[in-house]
Amino acid sequence: MSTTSTTSFCGNILKTFIRNVSNLDVGRSIHIILQLISFFILIGCLLADQWLSGYTGHQGLWKYCYKNGTSLCCGNLDAVLGYKVFIGATRVILIIECVAFLGIFLTIISTIYKLHQVCRVSTFLTIIIGFCTFLSTAIYGSQHGDVSRKTSMDLSTSFIFCASNLGLQVLIFVVGLCLCAEGNGTF
């Protein structure tokens, strides 16, 4: 394939994508936007290191940092005894949630390109993602008391965003159900 035909091919795909997105109704557009916002919140929660914070430092799912006077000392969280089980469980559940989002992306593509009727699949995946969000925040939140007693840190920004993502998943579920009912199970 030459460069000109590749550019033309990509241009046609982009034109089709833009045309199909502009033809979506408001409900489907809102549903897609909410799903994308939820995904970016999830990625932020998974990567950020502010699940716990306090005047002594902060901790995420992958590393911890403690203040020592004016310097900051950071390390790998896997090396800290007692944290491995609940941190590992939280990580695994959030990664499963990311995999479920791959299915959501496929439903978004199917919706935009009108390939298949995917309303029920999208709603089912939203239930799985919401349940994973609930589990991860419940596991991490239930163990934070043990960590707080040892480190004087409290639940922080990343945990709050992850927990608020659960509310967003409920909203996405309700919007998805309304769209399914409106279209007799089709998107």
C-alpha positions as CSV (number, residue, x, y, z in Angstrom):
1,M,0.0,0.0,0.0
2,S,1.4,3.4,-0.9
3,T,1.5,6.3,1.4
4,T,-1.2,8.2,-0.5
5,S,-3.6,5.2,-0.4
6,T,-2.9,4.7,3.3
7,T,-3.6,8.4,4.0
8,S,-6.7,8.2,1.9
9,F,-7.9,5.0,3.7
10,C,-7.3,6.6,7.2
11,G,-9.0,9.8,6.0
12,N,-12.1,7.8,4.9
13,I,-12.2,6.0,8.2
14,L,-12.0,9.3,10.1
15,K,-14.7,10.9,7.9
16,T,-17.0,7.9,8.5
17,F,-16.4,8.1,12.2
18,I,-17.1,11.8,12.4
19,R,-20.3,11.4,10.3
20,N,-21.5,8.5,12.4
21,V,-20.8,10.3,15.7
22,S,-22.7,13.4,14.5
23,N,-25.7,11.2,13.7
24,L,-25.9,9.8,17.2
25,D,-28.8,11.0,19.3
26,V,-28.2,12.9,22.5
27,G,-28.8,9.9,24.8
28,R,-26.3,7.7,23.1
29,S,-23.7,10.5,23.0
30,I,-24.1,11.2,26.7
31,H,-23.8,7.4,27.4
32,I,-20.6,7.2,25.5
33,I,-19.1,10.4,27.1
34,L,-20.0,9.1,30.6
35,Q,-18.3,5.8,29.8
36,L,-15.1,7.5,28.6
37,I,-15.0,9.8,31.7
38,S,-15.4,6.7,33.9
39,F,-12.5,5.0,32.1
40,F,-10.2,7.9,32.5
41,I,-11.1,8.1,36.2
42,L,-10.3,4.4,36.5
43,I,-6.9,4.8,34.8
44,G,-6.1,7.8,37.1
45,C,-7.1,5.8,40.2
46,L,-5.0,2.8,39.1
47,L,-1.9,4.9,38.4
48,A,-2.1,7.7,41.0
49,D,-0.2,7.4,44.3
50,Q,-2.6,9.3,46.6
51,W,-4.9,6.5,47.9
52,L,-3.7,7.4,51.4
53,S,-2.0,10.6,52.4
54,G,-1.1,12.5,55.5
55,Y,1.6,14.7,57.0
56,T,4.0,11.7,57.0
57,G,3.7,11.0,53.3
58,H,1.4,9.2,50.8
59,Q,0.7,5.8,49.4
60,G,-0.8,4.5,46.2
61,L,-1.3,1.0,44.8
62,W,2.2,0.7,43.6
63,K,4.5,2.8,45.8
64,Y,4.7,4.6,49.0
65,C,6.5,7.8,49.9
66,Y,7.3,9.0,53.4
67,K,8.6,12.4,54.4
68,N,11.8,12.4,56.4
69,G,12.4,16.0,57.4
70,T,12.7,17.9,54.1
71,S,13.3,14.9,51.9
72,L,10.9,12.3,50.5
73,C,11.8,8.6,50.6
74,C,9.8,6.4,48.2
75,G,9.7,2.6,47.8
76,N,7.9,-0.3,46.1
77,L,4.7,-1.2,48.0
78,D,5.2,-4.9,47.4
79,A,8.1,-4.8,49.8
80,V,6.0,-3.7,52.7
81,L,4.8,-6.6,54.9
82,G,1.1,-6.9,55.5
83,Y,0.0,-4.8,52.6
84,K,0.5,-7.3,49.8
85,V,-2.8,-9.1,50.1
86,F,-5.3,-6.2,50.1
87,I,-3.2,-4.1,47.8
88,G,-2.8,-7.0,45.4
89,A,-6.6,-7.7,45.5
90,T,-7.4,-4.1,44.8
91,R,-5.0,-4.0,41.9
92,V,-6.3,-7.2,40.4
93,I,-9.9,-6.1,40.6
94,L,-9.1,-2.7,39.0
95,I,-7.2,-4.5,36.2
96,I,-10.3,-6.8,35.7
97,E,-12.3,-3.6,35.5
98,C,-9.9,-2.2,32.8
99,V,-10.4,-5.5,30.8
100,A,-14.2,-5.1,31.1
101,F,-13.7,-1.6,29.6
102,L,-12.3,-3.2,26.5
103,G,-15.7,-4.7,26.0
104,I,-17.2,-1.2,26.6
105,F,-14.9,0.2,23.9
106,L,-16.1,-2.5,21.5
107,T,-19.8,-1.5,22.2
108,I,-18.9,2.1,21.7
109,I,-17.4,1.3,18.3
110,S,-20.4,-0.9,17.4
111,T,-22.7,1.9,18.4
112,I,-20.8,4.5,16.4
113,Y,-20.5,2.3,13.3
114,K,-23.9,0.7,13.7
115,L,-22.4,-2.8,13.5
116,H,-24.5,-4.6,16.1
117,Q,-27.2,-3.9,18.6
118,V,-25.2,-3.9,21.9
119,C,-27.4,-2.2,24.5
120,R,-27.7,-5.3,26.7
121,V,-24.0,-6.1,26.4
122,S,-23.0,-2.6,27.4
123,T,-25.4,-2.6,30.4
124,F,-24.1,-6.0,31.6
125,L,-20.5,-4.8,31.3
126,T,-21.5,-1.7,33.3
127,I,-22.8,-3.9,36.1
128,I,-19.5,-5.8,36.1
129,I,-17.5,-2.6,36.2
130,G,-19.6,-1.1,38.9
131,F,-19.3,-4.3,41.0
132,C,-15.5,-4.3,40.5
133,T,-15.4,-0.6,41.6
134,F,-17.4,-1.5,44.7
135,L,-15.2,-4.4,45.6
136,S,-11.9,-2.5,45.1
137,T,-13.0,0.4,47.3
138,A,-14.5,-1.9,49.9
139,I,-11.4,-4.0,50.2
140,Y,-9.0,-1.0,50.3
141,G,-11.3,1.0,52.5
142,S,-11.8,-1.8,55.0
143,Q,-8.0,-2.2,55.4
144,H,-7.2,1.5,55.6
145,G,-7.7,1.5,59.4
146,D,-4.8,-0.8,59.9
147,V,-2.6,1.3,57.7
148,S,-3.7,4.5,59.3
149,R,-2.8,3.4,62.8
150,K,0.7,2.6,61.6
151,T,1.3,5.6,59.4
152,S,-1.1,8.4,60.4
153,M,-2.4,8.6,56.8
154,D,-6.1,8.8,55.8
155,L,-8.0,7.9,52.6
156,S,-7.2,10.5,50.0
157,T,-7.9,11.7,46.5
158,S,-7.4,8.5,44.4
159,F,-9.6,6.5,46.7
160,I,-12.3,9.2,46.6
161,F,-12.2,9.4,42.8
162,C,-12.4,5.6,42.6
163,A,-15.4,5.6,45.0
164,S,-17.1,8.4,43.1
165,N,-16.6,6.3,39.9
166,L,-19.1,3.9,41.5
167,G,-21.7,6.6,41.5
168,L,-20.9,7.4,37.9
169,Q,-21.3,3.7,37.0
170,V,-24.8,3.7,38.6
171,L,-25.7,6.7,36.4
172,I,-24.3,5.0,33.3
173,F,-26.3,1.9,34.1
174,V,-29.5,4.0,34.5
175,V,-28.9,5.8,31.2
176,G,-28.1,2.5,29.5
177,L,-31.4,1.0,30.8
178,C,-33.3,3.9,29.5
179,L,-31.7,3.6,26.1
180,C,-32.4,-0.1,26.0
181,A,-36.0,0.4,27.0
182,E,-36.3,3.2,24.4
183,G,-34.9,1.0,21.6
184,N,-36.5,-2.3,22.7
185,G,-33.1,-3.8,23.7
186,T,-31.2,-2.2,20.9
187,F,-28.8,0.7,21.0
